[in-house]
Amino acid sequence: MIFCWLLIFVLCISLVLTWALRHYALNASIMDVPNERSSHTVPTPRGGGVAIVISFIAVLPILVRFDSLTLSEAAAVGGAGLLVAILGFADDHGHIAARWRLLGHFIAAAWVLFWLNGLAPILFFSQVLDMGWAGPALGAMYLVWVLNLYNFMDGIDGLASIEAVCACLGMCVIYYVAGTPELVGAPLLLAAAAMGFLFWNFPPAKIFMGDAGSGFLGIAIGGLSLVSAWHSPHFLWCWLILLGVFVVDATFTLLRRITRGEKIYQAHCSHAYQNASRYFKSHRFVTLAVFAINILWLLPIAVLVALNALEGVVGILLAYFPIAVLAWRFEAGAASPQ
């Protein structure tokens, strides 16, 4: 019952805060003005993702009180998320050089790993691998990648928030079927925070998330995935499967741009989802298509992996293959149209 009330509380706080932030952004002229690299055509307020940050962090102590997270797990996710959100907020209101943003991201990743006592052993073809001294380095790179792929993929209306909702609620389903319902609290409330924002961000968006929100979601989801890995090594594979659309599109795009010698931190609009939104002339269609892929394709595969009916690596390959075909079809990473 307590989680039902918390769910309503977080949803309402996020909903109201996003409304307030929209009015603040309009009054302060904090607008995302379209340019040649934009996927939108109308000046739109930005920075609404702060509502997700505040509404989720506010309930972390309650999750600890009811043993849904340990104090160290809450400190890991909340502390790193707050640092990344502050860094993103500052960048939304001005500009921070890419190297300093990246340094901040690695500090946040180190914070997570410190409180979680490193990276949990990884399950690889039924073999449990303890990464030893390489674990923290691998864990840090993983967290920074998840954080940045979320920034990369926050480019059309509703996409980043609906991906968070799908991944978090999908993991709630997996925790229940795998017999670990005590883990549901954190992803459930993070999904509620994203849903409150999504009300205002669903196409056509009335406000954008901004780096504060996308970075926070990236590090929070990455942190929760590492938390779950300490409970069962299957769960890390499940998170990666549920994030398949973001992982494949961002990775495919990045690798293709690197092969052309482009600067990876330079703004562009060549992700598959951006090309698809131009092809179909609709953000809504692409966002809903991603929702359908998450629910109808990725979630069933993740459930099979959680129940040990499918190897994690096999599940990843099976899940990612058709998404990679779509990324190729919509020319992820191709030279941006002039």
C-alpha positions, 0 to 999 in steps of 0.5 A: 500500500505504501508504494501505491501512495508513493507512486501517486506522490512521485507522479504528481510532484513530477507533473506539477514541477514540470509545469512550474519549470515550463513557466519558469523557462518561458519567463526566463527565456530558457529556450531550445531554439531550432538550428540546422542540427535540431529535430524540432522546428518550434522554440521550446522551453528546456530544463524540465528534467529537473522535475524527474531529479527532484521527485525521485531523490525526494523519496530515496530516504523512504525507499531505504526506510522500507528496505527497498534500497540499502543506505549505500545503494541510495547514496550511490544512485542519489549522490551520483544522480545529483552530481550529474544533474547539477552539471547538466543544469549548469550546461543547460544554462550556459556551456561547460567544455566537453572534457569537464563534463566527462570528468564530472561523469567519471567522478559520478561513476566512481561515486557509484562504484565506491558505495556499491563496493565495485562491480558485481561478478558477471555471468557469461555463458553460465560462468560467473566471472569476478573481474577483480581489479579490472571491475571498477574500470569496466564499471566506470566505463559502463556507467559513463557510457549509459549516461552519455547514450541517454544524452545522445538519444534525447533528441525527439519528443518523448523518446528519452522519458518513454524509454525510462518508463519502459526499462524501469517498468520492464525490470519491475515485471522481471523482478516479480517473475524472478522472485525478488519483488523487494527490488521493485521500489526504486525502478517503479518510482523512477518510472513514475517520475519520468511519467510525470514529465512525459505528460508534458514531453509527449509529442508535440512536446511542451518542454524538453528534458535538458541535460540535467534530466537525461544525464540523471536518468542515464546515471540512475538507470546505470546505477540501478542496473549495477545494484541489481547485479549484486542480487543476481548476475542475470539482471544486468543482462536484462537491463541491457536488453531493455535498453537495446534501442538506445544502446544499438542506435547510439553505438552504431551512430558513434562508431560510424562517425568515428570511422569518418573522423568526426569529433564525437562530442560535436552536435549532430542529428544523424541517429537512426531515430532522428532519421526515422522521424524525418522519414515519417515526418513524425516524432510521435510515430517513432516514439510509439514505435520504440515503445512497441519494440520495448514491450513486444520484443525486448521485454519477453527476451529479458524475462527469458534471461531472468528465468535462466531460460536463455543465456544473457549473451544469446539474449543480447544478440537476439534482442539487438539484431533486428534493432541493428538492422533498423539502425542500418536501414535508417542510416544511423551515423550517416553524414548529417543532411545539409 
